[in-house]
Each structure stands twice: as structure tokens, then as C-alpha cells.
Amino acid sequence: MQNVTKILIPRQLFMMLILSTGLLNHVILIPNLLNAAGRDSWLGVLIAYPIGLVFLWLVYFITKNCSDKGFFAMVEKRFGKFVSALISMPVVVYLFLSAYVTFRDLMIWLNAYFLADASVTMINLIMILVCCVVTLGGIKYMAISSGFLLPLVMIFGIFIAITNTSIKDPSLLFPLFSEGYTPVIEAIIYSLSGLLEIYLIVLLQPYSQSPIKFRHLFILITLLMGLILGPLTAAIMEFGPVESANFRYPAYEQWRVLNIGDYISHMDFFALYQWLSGAIIRIGLFIYLAAAFFTKKKKQYKLNPILVVGIYLIFFGVTWIEVETFYFYEFIYRYFLPACMAFFLFQILISALLIIVMRKREDSNGKHNQPG
């Protein structure tokens, strides 16, 4: 990964993660949770939270013991390029694949609800150009943009949660375990696929001007858990476990049933702002982080434009591949999200193990260098 300039404070890094990972938790994860566990899905989220805290501590352990250049630069220096490539290439694959899943899901949603008569190719091209500009602008401007976008996203989220209170029935959250324990276990797996994305803070840590503290990470993972639990329980209380599982976008359906009095309704265009804000930052950030692994020379916080444009040309070519919507969602449900959970578990554990090995080597070298 490139030798980067420290230009951001931790709060800015967390704003980007809340927008990007928040989109995964809020939009992509919830329908899969409902399909896997139905009414029991919210309990799976609550159980996954303390498990996530254990791995959160490992992420903190990794960042605390990293050099200023970051974890992957330190691994390359201590273990060589081969070992560094072994643990970094899966991250690059995840970043690119996750950006593709986000983009494809966004295009399906836009085409279904807002731009049914528009050219799909034109929508793809415009969105990719916007994301490319965001990536070329660099991580500094992504962080600044997140600072402007996130407050409104959160205000709209609180607004929809409060205004739909009258149509929520908490009794629909019970009884639990009506289908046994298996659905809850599946819900835990899907929940962890979103919560453990907090590992990405290891990639962002080299850009931070000050050390990342545990309380920062604790607040972040708690917010990410809330972004799953809030709209998930709201969907069950508003539509019931069966009907909410039939929706592809339960969080969006909550906007469609919003009414304020007799004259104010059809406010779902606010959801468009939320979706686009999260998707553009997520895609732009993920491509940026993926490209950073192939950038060696220091150039502040921006990447080589030729490299970025080349990656987006590949990205655009991949979006041209015809994939049936049904099979795309099946891929997310059966393979992508469970694989993400396994990937982050492995990546966090192997990263922590490498940190321990490096610390022991340092201690051993220190003892050998002592006189006497």
C-alpha cells in the first residue's frame, strides 16, 4: 500500500465507514436476515453484537500495534512481499466484489422504483463516472463529503423511525424460536458479515492523524448494529415477519407507507438521498482502497489517475455482464454474505496473529541486542 500522508482525524474516517458500511447493513443485509430468520432475525443481531465486540478488540489490538505506515506496509517490511500479497490480495478482491454488489443492487433499485424507462447503460455510465470522480478526488474529499452527507442521512433515518411509530405493532416481534434455534444461528452469521466490516479501519488507519481509540471503535460498531436492528425491527412491526421477508427493500417500503396527517405522503424521495449518499461513498472508497494496494509512490492522498480510470473501465465492463436479478440475489444470500463473515473472521485472526509474531520478534531482538 502507498506511503500515505496523514490528513484525517478519526471522526472523519468513522463518518465514511458509517455511510458505506451503513448502506450494507441498512439495505443489503436486512432482506437477507428476514429471509434467513424471519421474526427471530432481530434476536440474532443482538447475539451477534457481543461476538462482534470480541473481534472489535482484536481490530483495536491490530491498529494499536501498527506502524504509522499501516498494517500491510509493516507486514511487507517484516515478512516480505509474498506474505504481504497473500493477506492483501483477498482484501482487494473483497473490496472490488463488494463495490460491484453495491453498484448492481443500487441499479436494480433505481430501475425498479425511479428510472424504469431510462436506459440502463446510461444510468450505469453516469453512476460510474460519479464514483470515478469521487475516487480521483481522494480520501480527503470523500471524508469531507461524508461530513456533509451523513447528518442529513441520520436526520432522515430518525424522521422515518418517529413518524411511522403509529403503525408499529411490537407484539409482532414475538414469539421467538418458533422455528427452532437454526434461524437465530443463521441470523448471527449474516449480522456478523456486516458488523465485522469494521476491519476496514485497519486499511484507513494510516490516514489518521491521531491514534484510533477503543471507545471510537466501540461507538462505531454500536452505531452499525443500530443500523441493522432499527430498520429490521421496524419492518417486522410495520409489515409482519412474513410480509417484510417478501420485500426486497424493507427499509425503503417504510418510506412508502409514510403519512403525516391527510395531506403529506410520498416522501420516499428522501430515501433516494440516503441510498445514493451511501452507495457513492462506498463504491468510491472501496475502489480507492483497492487501488491503494497497487500504488507505491507517495503522492499525498490521491492515486494515479491512469490506475483509477483503468480499474473503473474493468468495473464498467463487469457491469455489462448479464446477470438475472434472481440469481444475483441468490448469490448474495447463499454465498456472498456468509463468505464475507468467514473472510473477516479469518482476516482479523490472521492479522492479530501476525502482530503477535512481530512483537515477539521485536522482544527477542531486543534481548539479543542487550549488552552482557
Secondary structure as GFF3:
##gff-version 3
##sequence-region A 1 372
A	DSSP	alpha_helix	10	23	.	.	.	ID=ss1
A	DSSP	pi_helix	24	29	.	.	.	ID=ss2
A	DSSP	alpha_helix	30	37	.	.	.	ID=ss3
A	DSSP	three_ten_helix	38	40	.	.	.	ID=ss4
A	DSSP	alpha_helix	41	64	.	.	.	ID=ss5
A	DSSP	alpha_helix	71	79	.	.	.	ID=ss6
A	DSSP	alpha_helix	81	113	.	.	.	ID=ss7
A	DSSP	alpha_helix	120	137	.	.	.	ID=ss8
A	DSSP	alpha_helix	139	163	.	.	.	ID=ss9
A	DSSP	three_ten_helix	165	167	.	.	.	ID=ss10
A	DSSP	three_ten_helix	170	173	.	.	.	ID=ss11
A	DSSP	alpha_helix	182	195	.	.	.	ID=ss12
A	DSSP	three_ten_helix	196	200	.	.	.	ID=ss13
A	DSSP	alpha_helix	201	204	.	.	.	ID=ss14
A	DSSP	three_ten_helix	205	207	.	.	.	ID=ss15
A	DSSP	alpha_helix	214	239	.	.	.	ID=ss16
A	DSSP	alpha_helix	241	246	.	.	.	ID=ss17
A	DSSP	alpha_helix	250	256	.	.	.	ID=ss18
A	DSSP	beta_strand	259	260	.	.	.	ID=ss19
A	DSSP	beta_strand	264	265	.	.	.	ID=ss20
A	DSSP	alpha_helix	269	292	.	.	.	ID=ss21
A	DSSP	alpha_helix	305	319	.	.	.	ID=ss22
A	DSSP	alpha_helix	325	331	.	.	.	ID=ss23
A	DSSP	pi_helix	332	336	.	.	.	ID=ss24
A	DSSP	alpha_helix	337	369	.	.	.	ID=ss25
###
